[in-house]
Every structure is written in C-alpha cells, then in structure tokens.
Amino acid sequence: MTIETTFDSNYRKVLVAARRARQLQGGSHALIHSQSNKACRIAQEEVAAGKIAYVKTDLPVHKPLVEGPAIPILAS
C-alpha cells in the first residue's frame, strides 16, 4: 500500500475529487481558501493544489475465469 500524490490518469483524479467533495458536503473543512462555496469546485482546487493524496493498494487484479463463450448466445 502506497500513498500517492500524483495521478496516473484523469479518471483517478476525478474519482478522488468526487470523494473529497462528498467529505466537504459531510462537514469537513476545506484545506485551502477558495472563492467558491461549492464543494465540487473546492475539491477540484484542493486536488490541483496538491493538498489531496490517495492510498493505492498493491493488490493484483484478478480476472474471473469464464468457461465457454464470453458472449452469451441467445436462441431465437
């Protein structure tokens, strides 16, 4: 498990900002001063300022074994 401060994709950046926005809506205090009152915008600014980190687990990804055809065949 490692703590990451840089983002490997925009998708992860959006997920982290969304989770932080939910924390702000739940009552957490902002880590930076912002002109906006909206939780989503404050979270985006915190991520851009490098104030937000996330934990990346080192668990390998396991794909499920699929027996037979991967696409189901529908009989008509």
C-alpha positions as CSV (number, residue, x, y, z in Angstrom):
1,M,0.0,0.0,0.0
2,T,1.4,3.4,-1.0
3,I,0.3,7.0,-0.6
4,E,0.2,8.7,-4.0
5,T,0.1,12.4,-4.5
6,T,0.3,12.4,-8.3
7,F,-2.4,11.0,-10.6
8,D,-1.8,8.3,-13.2
9,S,-5.0,9.2,-15.1
10,N,-7.7,11.9,-15.3
11,Y,-10.2,9.3,-14.3
12,R,-8.5,8.7,-10.9
13,K,-8.2,12.4,-10.4
14,V,-12.0,12.9,-10.9
15,L,-12.7,10.0,-8.5
16,V,-10.5,11.5,-5.8
17,A,-12.1,14.9,-6.3
18,A,-15.6,13.4,-6.1
19,R,-14.8,11.6,-2.9
20,R,-13.3,14.8,-1.4
21,A,-16.4,16.8,-2.4
22,R,-18.6,14.3,-0.5
23,Q,-16.4,14.7,2.5
24,L,-16.8,18.5,2.2
25,Q,-20.5,18.2,1.9
26,G,-20.5,16.0,5.0
27,G,-18.9,18.7,7.1
28,S,-15.1,18.5,6.6
29,H,-13.2,21.8,6.5
30,A,-11.6,23.0,3.3
31,L,-7.8,22.7,3.1
32,I,-7.4,25.8,1.0
33,H,-9.1,29.2,0.8
34,S,-11.5,29.3,-2.2
35,Q,-13.7,32.0,-3.6
36,S,-16.3,29.3,-4.4
37,N,-18.8,27.9,-1.9
38,K,-19.5,24.7,-4.0
39,A,-18.0,21.5,-2.6
40,C,-17.1,20.2,-6.1
41,R,-15.1,23.3,-7.1
42,I,-13.3,23.4,-3.7
43,A,-12.4,19.7,-4.1
44,Q,-11.0,20.4,-7.6
45,E,-8.9,23.3,-6.3
46,E,-7.6,21.2,-3.5
47,V,-6.5,18.4,-5.9
48,A,-4.9,21.0,-8.2
49,A,-3.0,22.5,-5.3
50,G,-1.6,19.1,-4.3
51,K,-3.4,19.0,-0.9
52,I,-5.1,15.7,-1.6
53,A,-3.4,12.3,-1.6
54,Y,-4.9,8.8,-2.0
55,V,-3.9,5.3,-1.0
56,K,-3.1,2.9,-3.7
57,T,-3.2,-0.8,-2.7
58,D,-0.7,-3.2,-4.3
59,L,-3.3,-5.9,-4.7
60,P,-3.0,-7.7,-8.1
61,V,-6.1,-7.6,-10.3
62,H,-7.6,-11.0,-10.9
63,K,-9.8,-11.6,-13.9
64,P,-12.6,-14.1,-13.3
65,L,-12.3,-17.3,-15.3
66,V,-15.0,-17.6,-17.9
67,E,-15.9,-21.1,-19.1
68,G,-17.3,-21.3,-22.6
69,P,-18.0,-18.4,-24.9
70,A,-17.6,-14.9,-23.3
71,I,-20.6,-13.6,-25.1
72,P,-23.9,-15.4,-24.3
73,I,-25.6,-16.8,-27.3
74,L,-29.3,-16.2,-27.4
75,A,-31.5,-18.7,-29.1
76,S,-34.3,-17.3,-31.2
